[in-house]
Amino acid sequence: MADLADLAAAQRDRFLDIVKPIAGKCLALVEGNHETAITKHYERGIYSEIVTAIKQFAGHPDDYKLGVGYNGWLILNFYRSPKGKRLAQSSKISINLHHGFGGGKLAGGKALNLERWLWNHECDIAILGHTHNTMTITGARESVVGKTVQHKKMLGVIGGTFLGSFNQDGPSTYSEVNGYFPLPLTSVEIGLRPHAKDFNDRFWAVTI
């Protein structure tokens, strides 16, 4: 009952309890529609509170760029130097992050949104959420380098959900009320091999 005095704080603290052990591994935090709804209706920046707490858990300074808002970029630079060498060989993988948008019961509209997003962003990987399902799409960009035509792989991901679509003993879930089909609790694992000789071998995704 005490949680009813500040439900947003209770949910925030529950989330932070889960994330705290891996706070130092968080590379970027994306805002979602539930956080923006709280800001809109209650004028409370719950997303900012979450980002600030995770930065403190991880030991980051106040000005550390961890929260990217509803849509942002994560640029990963990898360096590898031969033994005894000071200069490093670098490799970059660019990731566009978006909370996600759209929905529907079938995969078609979601796949089209993801594919269009890839076409409109100069990224290696695009990761979206919101739609409660998992999906991966592999595409490519064609370009000319010197006299050589090259195809550079792009990967689109819808990251999944931890929201179950059925409640055995309790009230009906959001999915049941809105007539969504049952979905498994799955996520997408992205693998990186940043120094692979062929750029197209540097990243991949599997559903787990």
QUINOR-V909316 format. One record per residue. N is the residue number from 1. RES is the residue in one small letter. PSI is psi in radians with two decimals (999 if undefined). OMEGA is omega in whole degrees, -180 to 180 (* if undefined). NEAR is the number of other C-alpha atoms within 10 Angstrom. Layout:
<<N RES PSI OMEGA NEAR> <N RES PSI OMEGA NEAR>>
This chain:
<<1 m -0.56 -179 5> <2 a -0.53 -179 7> <3 d -0.43 -178 10> <4 l -0.37 178 9> <5 a -0.47 179 9> <6 d 1.43 -177 9> <7 l -0.67 -180 12> <8 a -0.73 179 16> <9 a -0.67 179 15> <10 a -0.74 178 14> <11 q -0.72 178 13> <12 r -0.84 -177 15> <13 d -0.63 177 14> <14 r -0.78 178 11> <15 f -0.78 -178 12> <16 l -0.60 176 17> <17 d -0.66 -180 10> <18 i -0.72 -171 10> <19 v -0.40 -174 15> <20 k -0.75 -179 17> <21 p -0.39 -179 12> <22 i 0.34 -176 11> <23 a -0.68 -179 18> <24 g -0.24 179 15> <25 k -0.11 -180 10> <26 c 2.13 -178 13> <27 l -0.52 179 12> <28 a 2.52 179 15> <29 l 2.20 -176 20> <30 v 2.41 177 19> <31 e 2.64 -180 20> <32 g 3.10 -176 18> <33 n -0.48 178 13> <34 h -0.69 177 11> <35 e -0.74 -180 17> <36 t -0.54 177 18> <37 a -0.70 178 14> <38 i -0.74 178 15> <39 t -0.76 -177 14> <40 k -0.80 -172 11> <41 h -0.41 -176 8> <42 y 0.02 178 11> <43 e 0.74 180 10> <44 r 2.20 -177 15> <45 g 1.25 -176 14> <46 i -0.58 177 21> <47 y -0.77 178 21> <48 s -0.66 179 13> <49 e -0.72 180 12> <50 i -0.83 -179 19> <51 v -0.78 -179 20> <52 t -0.75 -179 18> <53 a -0.74 -178 17> <54 i -0.65 175 22> <55 k -0.71 178 21> <56 q -0.75 178 14> <57 f -0.68 -176 16> <58 a -0.17 -179 15> <59 g 0.40 179 12> <60 h 2.62 174 15> <61 p 2.86 -176 10> <62 d -0.57 -176 10> <63 d 0.16 178 8> <64 y 2.30 -177 10> <65 k 1.69 179 13> <66 l -0.73 178 18> <67 g 2.22 -178 20> <68 v 0.05 -179 16> <69 g -2.76 -177 18> <70 y -0.49 -177 16> <71 n 2.27 -179 16> <72 g -3.01 -175 16> <73 w 2.51 173 16> <74 l 1.99 -179 17> <75 i 2.03 -180 13> <76 l 2.08 177 12> <77 n 2.19 -179 11> <78 f 2.39 -178 14> <79 y 2.39 177 12> <80 r 2.12 -179 13> <81 s 2.36 172 11> <82 p 2.66 -178 9> <83 k 2.28 179 6> <84 g -0.04 -180 6> <85 k 2.49 -179 8> <86 r -0.58 -178 8> <87 l 2.38 -176 10> <88 a 2.52 170 11> <89 q 2.22 -175 11> <90 s 2.70 176 12> <91 s 2.39 -176 16> <92 k 2.38 172 14> <93 i 2.12 -177 18> <94 s 2.32 -176 15> <95 i 2.17 173 21> <96 n 2.32 -177 20> <97 l 2.29 177 23> <98 h 2.44 179 22> <99 h -0.59 -180 20> <100 g 2.92 -175 20> <101 f 2.94 180 14> <102 g -2.95 -179 11> <103 g -2.56 -178 15> <104 g 2.91 -176 12> <105 k -0.52 -177 15> <106 l 2.90 -173 10> <107 a -0.35 -170 13> <108 g -0.92 -179 11> <109 g -0.65 180 13> <110 k -0.73 179 20> <111 a -0.72 179 17> <112 l -0.73 177 11> <113 n -0.79 -178 15> <114 l -0.74 -179 24> <115 e -0.74 177 19> <116 r -0.63 179 11> <117 w -0.71 177 18> <118 l -0.74 -179 25> <119 w -0.50 -172 13> <120 n 0.10 -179 8> <121 h 2.27 -179 12> <122 e 1.25 -177 14> <123 c 2.84 173 22> <124 d -0.71 -179 23> <125 i 2.38 172 24> <126 a 2.27 -179 25> <127 i 2.14 178 21> <128 l 2.83 177 23> <129 g -2.47 171 21> <130 h -0.65 -168 17> <131 t 0.07 172 19> <132 h 0.17 177 20> <133 n 3.01 174 22> <134 t 2.59 -179 23> <135 m 2.52 171 22> <136 t 2.46 176 20> <137 i 2.29 177 16> <138 t 2.20 177 14> <139 g -2.92 -180 15> <140 a 2.69 172 15> <141 r 2.37 177 14> <142 e 2.37 179 10> <143 s 2.94 178 11> <144 v 2.14 177 9> <145 v 1.94 -172 8> <146 g -2.02 177 7> <147 k 0.24 -175 6> <148 t 2.26 173 8> <149 v 2.23 -178 10> <150 q 2.53 172 13> <151 h 2.12 -178 14> <152 k 2.14 -174 14> <153 k 2.53 172 19> <154 m 2.57 -178 21> <155 l 2.18 175 22> <156 g 2.38 -175 25> <157 v 2.33 161 27> <158 i 2.14 -160 25> <159 g -0.19 178 23> <160 g -2.99 -175 22> <161 t 2.77 170 18> <162 f 0.28 -180 11> <163 l 1.99 180 15> <164 g 2.66 -178 15> <165 s 0.19 180 19> <166 f 2.39 180 17> <167 n 1.92 -173 12> <168 q -0.80 -171 7> <169 d -0.12 -176 6> <170 g -2.85 -180 7> <171 p 2.83 -179 10> <172 s 2.52 -180 13> <173 t 2.98 175 15> <174 y -0.77 -178 14> <175 s -0.72 180 18> <176 e -0.77 -179 15> <177 v -0.66 -176 10> <178 n 0.10 175 10> <179 g 0.46 177 12> <180 y 2.63 179 13> <181 f 2.67 177 12> <182 p 2.41 178 12> <183 l 2.47 176 16> <184 p 2.73 175 15> <185 l 1.66 -178 15> <186 t 2.89 176 17> <187 s 2.98 180 19> <188 v 2.25 177 19> <189 e 2.15 -179 13> <190 i 2.21 178 14> <191 g 2.50 -179 12> <192 l 2.32 170 13> <193 r 1.37 -165 15> <194 p -0.40 -177 20> <195 h 0.32 175 16> <196 a 2.46 -176 12> <197 k -0.75 177 9> <198 d 2.14 -177 9> <199 f -0.60 -178 15> <200 n -0.16 177 15> <201 d 0.10 -172 14> <202 r -0.27 178 18> <203 f 2.67 -180 18> <204 w 2.98 -180 17> <205 a 2.53 175 18> <206 v 2.58 176 13> <207 t 2.30 -178 14> <208 i 999 * 10>>
